[in-house]
Structure formats: C-alpha cells, structure tokens
C-alpha cells in the first residue's frame, strides 16, 4: 500500500470547556511523519511507505470512516475488481478503535438486489445513509450525498480523532479542511488518477486505492448471499 503524507500549518485555536468535555486532544498528534525533505516538482509527495509502518507509528485514536458509495463503485470498475466490504472495513480500521463506518449511496427501491446488499451492509458493520435516485440528463439516475457526508463529518468531529474519507470528489475539500481545523486527522482514500487535487491538498494523508486493491478485493471463489427484504425475517 502506498501512502502519501502531507504537512500543513494549522491555525491555533482555543477550545471551550464544553468542547473539551466532548473531545480531548487528538491522540494522533505527536511525531511529524512529514519532516523528510522532498525532491521534485510536487513538494507534497513523499516516498512510498508500507501502510503497516505508517499506522504503527501513529496512534490514530478513534476512527470514523466515510465512504462515498457511488464514487467507490466507479473506482472499482476502473480497477477491474469487486470490493470485499468486510476486508475494506478491516483494512481501513487497521486495529484502531472504530467509532462508526458510514456508507453513502443512492438507492433504487425497485432494485431488490441492491436492497439485499444494503441490508447485508447494515448487518456487517456499516451505517447506511441512502437517498433516492433522481432522473438526470440522458435518462441517467443519479444522487449526490456530498452534503450528507460533509454534515456527518463536521457534526461528529468532536467524537473522533481520525477521519477516513473514501472519495475523490473535490467538493468535499471544504469539509475536510473544516474538520482539520478542529484538530482531526484526515486520511483520503481514492484512486489517485481521478482524485481532485484540492482534496489531496487539504488531507493529512492520501492512500491510492490502486496500491491496496489486493487487500480489499473479493476472492473470486467466494461470494456473499445478500438477502432481500422479501426473503428476510425483518
């Protein structure tokens, strides 16, 4: 796995007594992993370092995961893999204390296969945030959950120390910058070739999905038996 680390200056701020009760000083702060001089045009890039080495050096504290489902789906298509969401959750948590893992997606209520998948996700560690698909141009159904992702990231920021954002959408850069100013470490996970530079610039750490696909793809000889609402006991 290849991880790109960034260093940035943060404005100092004073927390109120109330915010101190909600959230202590982030545990991950301490050793600066971005002190190594960098050569080349892009001053933000760092030499590839194994993910286990990076995570072992950091106490990530409480981790919250925010997954843009549609963005991840298209990324998986480009990589030619099918995501194993159990492996993905374990890999992104990496032994840290998981506060909550959100999965944001548009839904088609007439699609029983998708309904079964989302039911499985809810029962296997994910909090699903869904929005009905709407008909867009060229008869394509789309949904945008960037507002929901941003609101959840900012609202829950007092309760976690590290945010893992699985998305390459530059529209989320403002939200990432906002929680960063609150003292949260932000790791962005996406395909580097399709990730907005503005999002990479405000992240503390960027992880290229192409470099970890072997750890998160579904085994070809295994599969999940997603249950649809019609054949479940709910």
C-alpha positions as CSV (number, residue, x, y, z in Angstrom):
1,X,0.0,0.0,0.0
2,X,1.3,3.4,-0.9
3,X,0.6,6.3,1.4
4,X,1.4,9.9,0.6
5,X,1.7,12.2,3.6
6,X,1.3,15.9,3.7
7,X,2.3,18.6,6.2
8,X,0.4,21.8,6.7
9,X,0.3,24.6,9.1
10,X,-2.9,24.8,11.2
11,X,-4.2,27.9,13.0
12,X,-4.0,27.6,16.7
13,X,-7.3,27.8,18.4
14,X,-8.7,27.7,22.0
15,X,-11.3,25.1,22.8
16,X,-14.2,26.0,25.1
17,X,-14.7,24.0,28.3
18,X,-17.7,22.3,26.6
19,X,-15.7,21.1,23.6
20,X,-13.0,19.8,25.9
21,X,-15.6,17.6,27.6
22,X,-16.7,16.2,24.3
23,X,-13.3,15.6,22.9
24,X,-9.8,15.5,24.4
25,X,-6.7,16.5,22.5
26,X,-6.3,14.1,19.5
27,X,-4.1,11.1,20.3
28,X,-2.5,11.0,16.9
29,X,-0.7,14.3,17.3
30,X,3.0,13.9,18.1
31,X,5.7,12.7,15.8
32,X,5.6,14.5,12.5
33,X,5.8,12.0,9.7
34,X,6.3,14.6,7.0
35,X,9.7,16.1,8.0
36,X,11.7,14.3,5.3
37,X,12.8,16.7,2.6
38,X,11.2,16.1,-0.8
39,X,12.7,16.4,-4.2
40,X,10.8,17.1,-7.4
41,X,8.1,19.4,-8.7
42,X,5.4,18.4,-6.3
43,X,6.6,19.3,-2.8
44,X,3.7,17.4,-1.2
45,X,4.7,14.0,-2.4
46,X,6.5,11.5,-0.2
47,X,8.4,8.3,-0.9
48,X,6.1,5.2,-0.8
49,X,6.0,3.7,2.7
50,X,4.2,0.5,3.7
51,X,0.9,1.1,5.3
52,X,1.7,-1.0,8.3
53,X,4.7,1.1,9.0
54,X,2.8,4.3,8.9
55,X,-0.1,3.1,11.1
56,X,2.3,1.6,13.6
57,X,3.9,5.0,14.0
58,X,0.6,6.7,14.6
59,X,-1.9,6.4,17.4
60,X,-4.9,7.2,15.2
61,X,-7.2,7.3,18.3
62,X,-10.9,6.9,17.5
63,X,-11.5,6.4,13.8
64,X,-14.6,7.4,11.8
65,X,-15.0,6.1,8.2
66,X,-17.0,7.9,5.5
67,X,-17.5,6.1,2.2
68,X,-18.9,7.7,-0.9
69,X,-20.5,4.5,-2.3
70,X,-21.0,5.7,-5.9
71,X,-17.5,7.1,-6.1
72,X,-16.1,3.8,-4.8
73,X,-18.3,1.8,-7.2
74,X,-16.9,3.6,-10.3
75,X,-13.3,3.4,-8.9
76,X,-13.7,-0.4,-8.5
77,X,-14.9,-0.6,-12.1
78,X,-11.8,1.2,-13.3
79,X,-9.6,-1.1,-11.2
80,X,-11.4,-4.1,-12.5
81,X,-12.2,-5.5,-9.1
82,X,-15.2,-6.2,-6.8
83,X,-14.9,-4.8,-3.3
84,X,-15.0,-7.1,-0.3
85,X,-16.6,-4.7,2.2
86,X,-15.5,-6.8,5.2
87,X,-11.9,-6.6,4.1
88,X,-12.3,-2.9,3.3
89,X,-13.6,-2.1,6.8
90,X,-10.9,-4.1,8.5
91,X,-8.1,-2.6,6.3
92,X,-9.3,1.0,6.9
93,X,-9.7,0.5,10.6
94,X,-6.4,-1.4,10.9
95,X,-6.7,-2.2,14.5
96,X,-7.8,1.3,15.6
97,X,-10.9,2.0,17.7
98,X,-13.7,2.3,15.2
99,X,-16.4,4.9,16.1
100,X,-18.6,4.4,13.1
101,X,-18.4,3.5,9.4
102,X,-20.8,5.3,7.1
103,X,-21.7,4.1,3.6
104,X,-23.5,6.8,1.5
105,X,-25.4,5.7,-1.6
106,X,-28.3,6.4,-3.9
107,X,-31.0,3.7,-3.9
108,X,-33.4,2.4,-6.4
109,X,-36.3,1.0,-4.4
110,X,-37.3,-1.3,-7.3
111,X,-33.9,-3.0,-7.3
112,X,-34.2,-6.0,-5.0
113,X,-30.5,-6.9,-5.4
114,X,-29.4,-3.5,-4.2
115,X,-31.9,-3.7,-1.3
116,X,-30.4,-7.0,-0.3
117,X,-26.9,-5.6,-0.5
118,X,-27.7,-2.6,1.7
119,X,-29.4,-4.9,4.2
120,X,-26.2,-7.0,4.4
121,X,-24.1,-3.8,4.8
122,X,-26.2,-2.7,7.8
123,X,-25.7,-6.1,9.4
124,X,-22.0,-6.2,8.8
125,X,-20.7,-3.0,10.5
126,X,-21.9,-0.2,8.3
127,X,-24.3,2.7,8.9
128,X,-26.0,3.1,5.5
129,X,-27.1,6.6,4.5
130,X,-29.3,6.4,1.5
131,X,-31.1,8.8,-0.9
132,X,-33.5,8.0,-3.7
133,X,-32.1,8.2,-7.2
134,X,-33.4,11.0,-9.3
135,X,-33.6,11.1,-13.1
136,X,-30.9,13.3,-14.5
137,X,-29.8,14.2,-18.1
138,X,-29.8,11.5,-20.7
139,X,-32.2,9.4,-18.6
140,X,-29.4,8.6,-16.1
141,X,-30.4,8.2,-12.4
142,X,-28.0,10.0,-10.0
143,X,-27.8,11.0,-6.4
144,X,-25.4,13.3,-4.7
145,X,-24.7,12.8,-1.0
146,X,-21.8,15.2,-0.5
147,X,-24.0,17.4,1.8
148,X,-24.8,14.4,4.0
149,X,-21.1,13.3,4.1
150,X,-20.0,16.9,5.0
151,X,-22.6,17.3,7.7
152,X,-21.7,14.0,9.4
153,X,-18.0,14.7,9.2
154,X,-18.4,18.0,10.9
155,X,-21.1,17.1,13.4
156,X,-19.2,14.0,14.7
157,X,-15.8,15.7,14.7
158,X,-15.8,16.2,18.5
159,X,-16.1,12.4,19.0
160,X,-13.3,11.0,16.7
161,X,-9.6,11.7,16.2
162,X,-9.1,10.4,12.6
163,X,-11.4,10.6,9.7
164,X,-11.0,8.2,6.8
165,X,-12.8,9.6,3.7
166,X,-13.2,7.2,0.8
167,X,-13.9,9.6,-2.1
168,X,-12.1,11.6,-4.7
169,X,-14.7,14.4,-5.0
170,X,-13.2,17.8,-4.7
171,X,-16.5,19.2,-3.4
172,X,-15.6,17.6,-0.1
173,X,-12.4,19.6,0.3
174,X,-14.1,22.4,2.3
175,X,-15.5,19.9,4.8
176,X,-12.1,18.1,5.1
177,X,-10.4,21.5,5.8
178,X,-13.1,22.4,8.4
179,X,-12.6,19.2,10.5
180,X,-8.8,19.5,10.1
181,X,-9.0,22.9,11.8
182,X,-10.9,21.3,14.6
183,X,-7.9,19.1,15.3
184,X,-8.9,16.0,13.4
185,X,-6.5,14.0,11.2
186,X,-8.0,13.2,7.8
187,X,-6.9,10.3,5.6
188,X,-8.3,10.4,2.0
189,X,-8.6,7.0,0.2
190,X,-9.3,7.0,-3.5
191,X,-7.8,6.4,-7.0
192,X,-5.0,9.0,-7.5
193,X,-5.7,9.5,-11.2
194,X,-9.3,10.5,-10.6
195,X,-9.0,12.3,-7.2
196,X,-9.3,16.1,-7.1
197,X,-6.1,17.9,-6.3
198,X,-8.0,20.2,-4.0
199,X,-9.0,17.2,-1.9
200,X,-5.5,15.8,-1.7
201,X,-4.1,19.2,-0.8
202,X,-6.2,19.5,2.4
203,X,-5.7,15.9,3.6
204,X,-3.1,14.8,6.1
205,X,-2.6,11.5,4.3
206,X,-3.6,10.2,0.8
207,X,-3.9,6.5,0.1
208,X,-4.1,5.3,-3.5
209,X,-6.8,2.6,-3.9
210,X,-4.7,1.0,-6.7
211,X,-2.0,0.3,-4.2
212,X,-4.3,-1.6,-1.8
213,X,-6.6,-3.3,-4.2
214,X,-5.1,-6.7,-3.4
215,X,-6.1,-6.3,0.2
216,X,-9.7,-5.2,-0.4
217,X,-10.9,-7.1,-3.4
218,X,-13.4,-10.0,-3.1
219,X,-11.9,-13.5,-3.6
220,X,-13.1,-15.0,-6.9
221,X,-14.1,-18.3,-5.2
222,X,-16.2,-16.6,-2.5
223,X,-19.4,-14.6,-2.5
224,X,-22.0,-13.1,-0.3
225,X,-25.6,-14.3,-0.1
226,X,-27.3,-11.0,0.1
227,X,-30.8,-11.4,1.4
228,X,-33.6,-9.2,0.0
229,X,-36.4,-7.8,2.2
230,X,-38.8,-10.3,0.6
231,X,-36.8,-13.3,1.9
232,X,-35.5,-12.0,5.2
233,X,-37.1,-12.3,8.6
234,X,-37.4,-8.5,9.0
